[in-house]
Amino acid sequence: MFEFVQKIKDKFYRLFFRLFFSSSFQSYGKKTSVIRPMKIHGAQYIILKDKVYIQDNAWLMALRIDKKPVLSIGSGTYIGHYAHLSCVNSIIIQEDVLMADKVFISDNTHGYSKVDVPFKNQDIHKVGSVVIGAGAWLGENVCVIGAKIGKQSIIAANSVVTKDIPDYCIAAGSPAKVIKQFNFDKQAWEKVSE
């Protein structure tokens, strides 16, 4: 019974959100669903393509500092609960990406060079554009900060990605390192020697 009631509530909320808030976005695709977001800042800079599904309590932030930011989420992408996307420049999530719960993606960080000024009061610094390649999978609690993740790559749970990860790789750790790569000749994932 609980699941049935939850489905009805979610369906109602999706309809409510689409009717009253979808026009705030730069683009809001067909069959896209945003379930009870915690916060959306700068919707006019956010592109949600077709069949995007964003679970509840997500925080999407596109903040204009010196130029218009671009936060684009590709068709068929699924974003889990409590996701936090923070964009001041460019975050491009390509199509069919799978993100587990509590994923953090950012192209910026707070300044910390002035030790006599509280960090929260220092300037925001761009750290690099973010691209999440088509078909990639980000595990629970993954952080991506100013890096690119290749298509069909997997980032293990609790990893922190600060450097680019190539296509068809599995990366893990803090900082994340490639541990496996797909071998197309053998049609298998192979360990990467250090």
N, C-alpha and C positions, 0 to 999 in steps of 0.2 A: 504494500500500500504506500509506504514512504517513497519508494522509487517512482511510482506512478505520479504522486503529488509533485515530486521534484521535477519530473519531466514536464508536467503542465506549467509549473512555475517558470522553468527555463524557457519554454516555448513562448510564454507570455512576455517574459523579459526581452527575449530576442526581438519580438515584434515591436514592443514598446521602444527599445533602443533604436531599431531601424527607423521607425516613424518619427521620432523626436530628435535623434542625435546624428544619424548618418549623414545628413546634409552639412554637418560641421566639418567633415573630413574632406581632404583634397579629392579623394576618390574612395568610394565604398562599394565593393563588388557585389555581384549577384550571389545569393546563398551564403553570404558572409555573416558570421555570428560573433558578437562580443557579449559575453555573459558577465553581468554585474562587475564592471571594472572598478578597481580601487580609485584610480585617478587617470584622467587623460588630459594632458597639457599640450597645447599646440596642435590640435586636431587638423587645422588647416594645412599642416605640413606632412600629414600622415596619409599614406596610400595603402588601402586594404584591397587587394585584388579579389577575384572570385573564389568562393568556397574556403575562405580563411575562417578558422575557428579559434577563438581566444577564450580560454576558460576564465572563471571568476577570479577577482582580486588582482587582475593585471594592472600595472602602472606603465602607461605609454607616455613618454615625454619627448617632445620635439621643441627645443628651445632655440629661438633665434638670438644669436650673439652678434655676428657681423654680416652674415648672409643667411639666406633661407636654408634651413636644414631639410634633408630628405630622409624620411623614415618610411620605407616601402616593404610591405609584407606580401610575398608572392602567392599565387593561386595554390589552393590545396594545402596550405601550411596549417599545422596544428600547434598551438601554444598552450602549455599547461598552466595550472593554477599558480598564482603569485609571481608571474613573470614580471621583470622590470627592464624596460628598454629605455635608455637615456641617450638622446641624440642631439648634438649641436652642429653636426656637419653632415654625415652620411652613414646610414645603416641600411643596407640592402639585404633583405632575406629573400632568397630566390624561391622558386616553386617547390611544393611538396616537402618542405622541411618539417621535421618532427622535433618538438622541444618538450622535454619533461617538465615537471613542476619546479618552480623557484629558480629559473634560469635568469641570469643577469647579463645584459649586453649593453656596452657603452662605447662611445667614440670620444669620451672625455673623462677628465678627472679634476678634482679640486687642486688648486695650487697649494704648495707647502713651503715655498722658499722664504717666506717672512715669518720667522719664529716668534716675533712679537705681535703678530696678528692672528686671531683665531682662524683656524683653517676654513671654517664655514663662511668666513668673510673674505676669503681670498678669491681671486679670479678663477674661472673655469678654463681649463686648458684642453685643446683638442689633442688627442693622442693618435689619431689615424682613423681612416674610414674603416667600416666593418662590412664585410660581405660574408654571408652564410650561403654556401653553394647549394644548388638544387639537390634535393633528396637527402641532405645531411640529417644527422640525428644527434641531438645534444641531450645528454643524460641529466638527471636531477642535480640541482645546485651548481651547474656549470656557470662559470663566469668567462665572458669573452670581452676583452678590453683592447680596442684598437687593432684588431687582427682579422685576417681572412681565413675562412674555413672552406676547403675545397668541396666539390660536389661528391655526393655519396660517401662522405667521411663521417666518422663516428667519434664523438667526444665523450669519454667515460664520465660517470657521475663524479661530482666534487672536483672536477678539473678546472684549472685557471689558464685560459688561453691568452697569451700576450704576444705570440709570434705566429706567423702564417702557418697553416696546416695544408699540405697539398691535397689534391683530389684522391679519392679512394684510399684513405688512410684511417687508422684507428689511433687516437692520441689519448693519453691519460697523464695525470699528475698535476703538480703545482710547482713550477710552471709545466704546462702540458708538453709532452714530447711524443713523437710518433713511435708507437710500439709495434704496429703491424701495417702492412700495405698489401693491397689486393694484387695478386699475380694473375693476369689475364690468360697467360699461357696455361697455367695449372688450374685456373678457375678456383683459387683458394686464397685465403688470407695467410700471409707469411710474416713471421717475426722479423723485425728490423734489427740488425746487429748494431751495437753501439760503437 
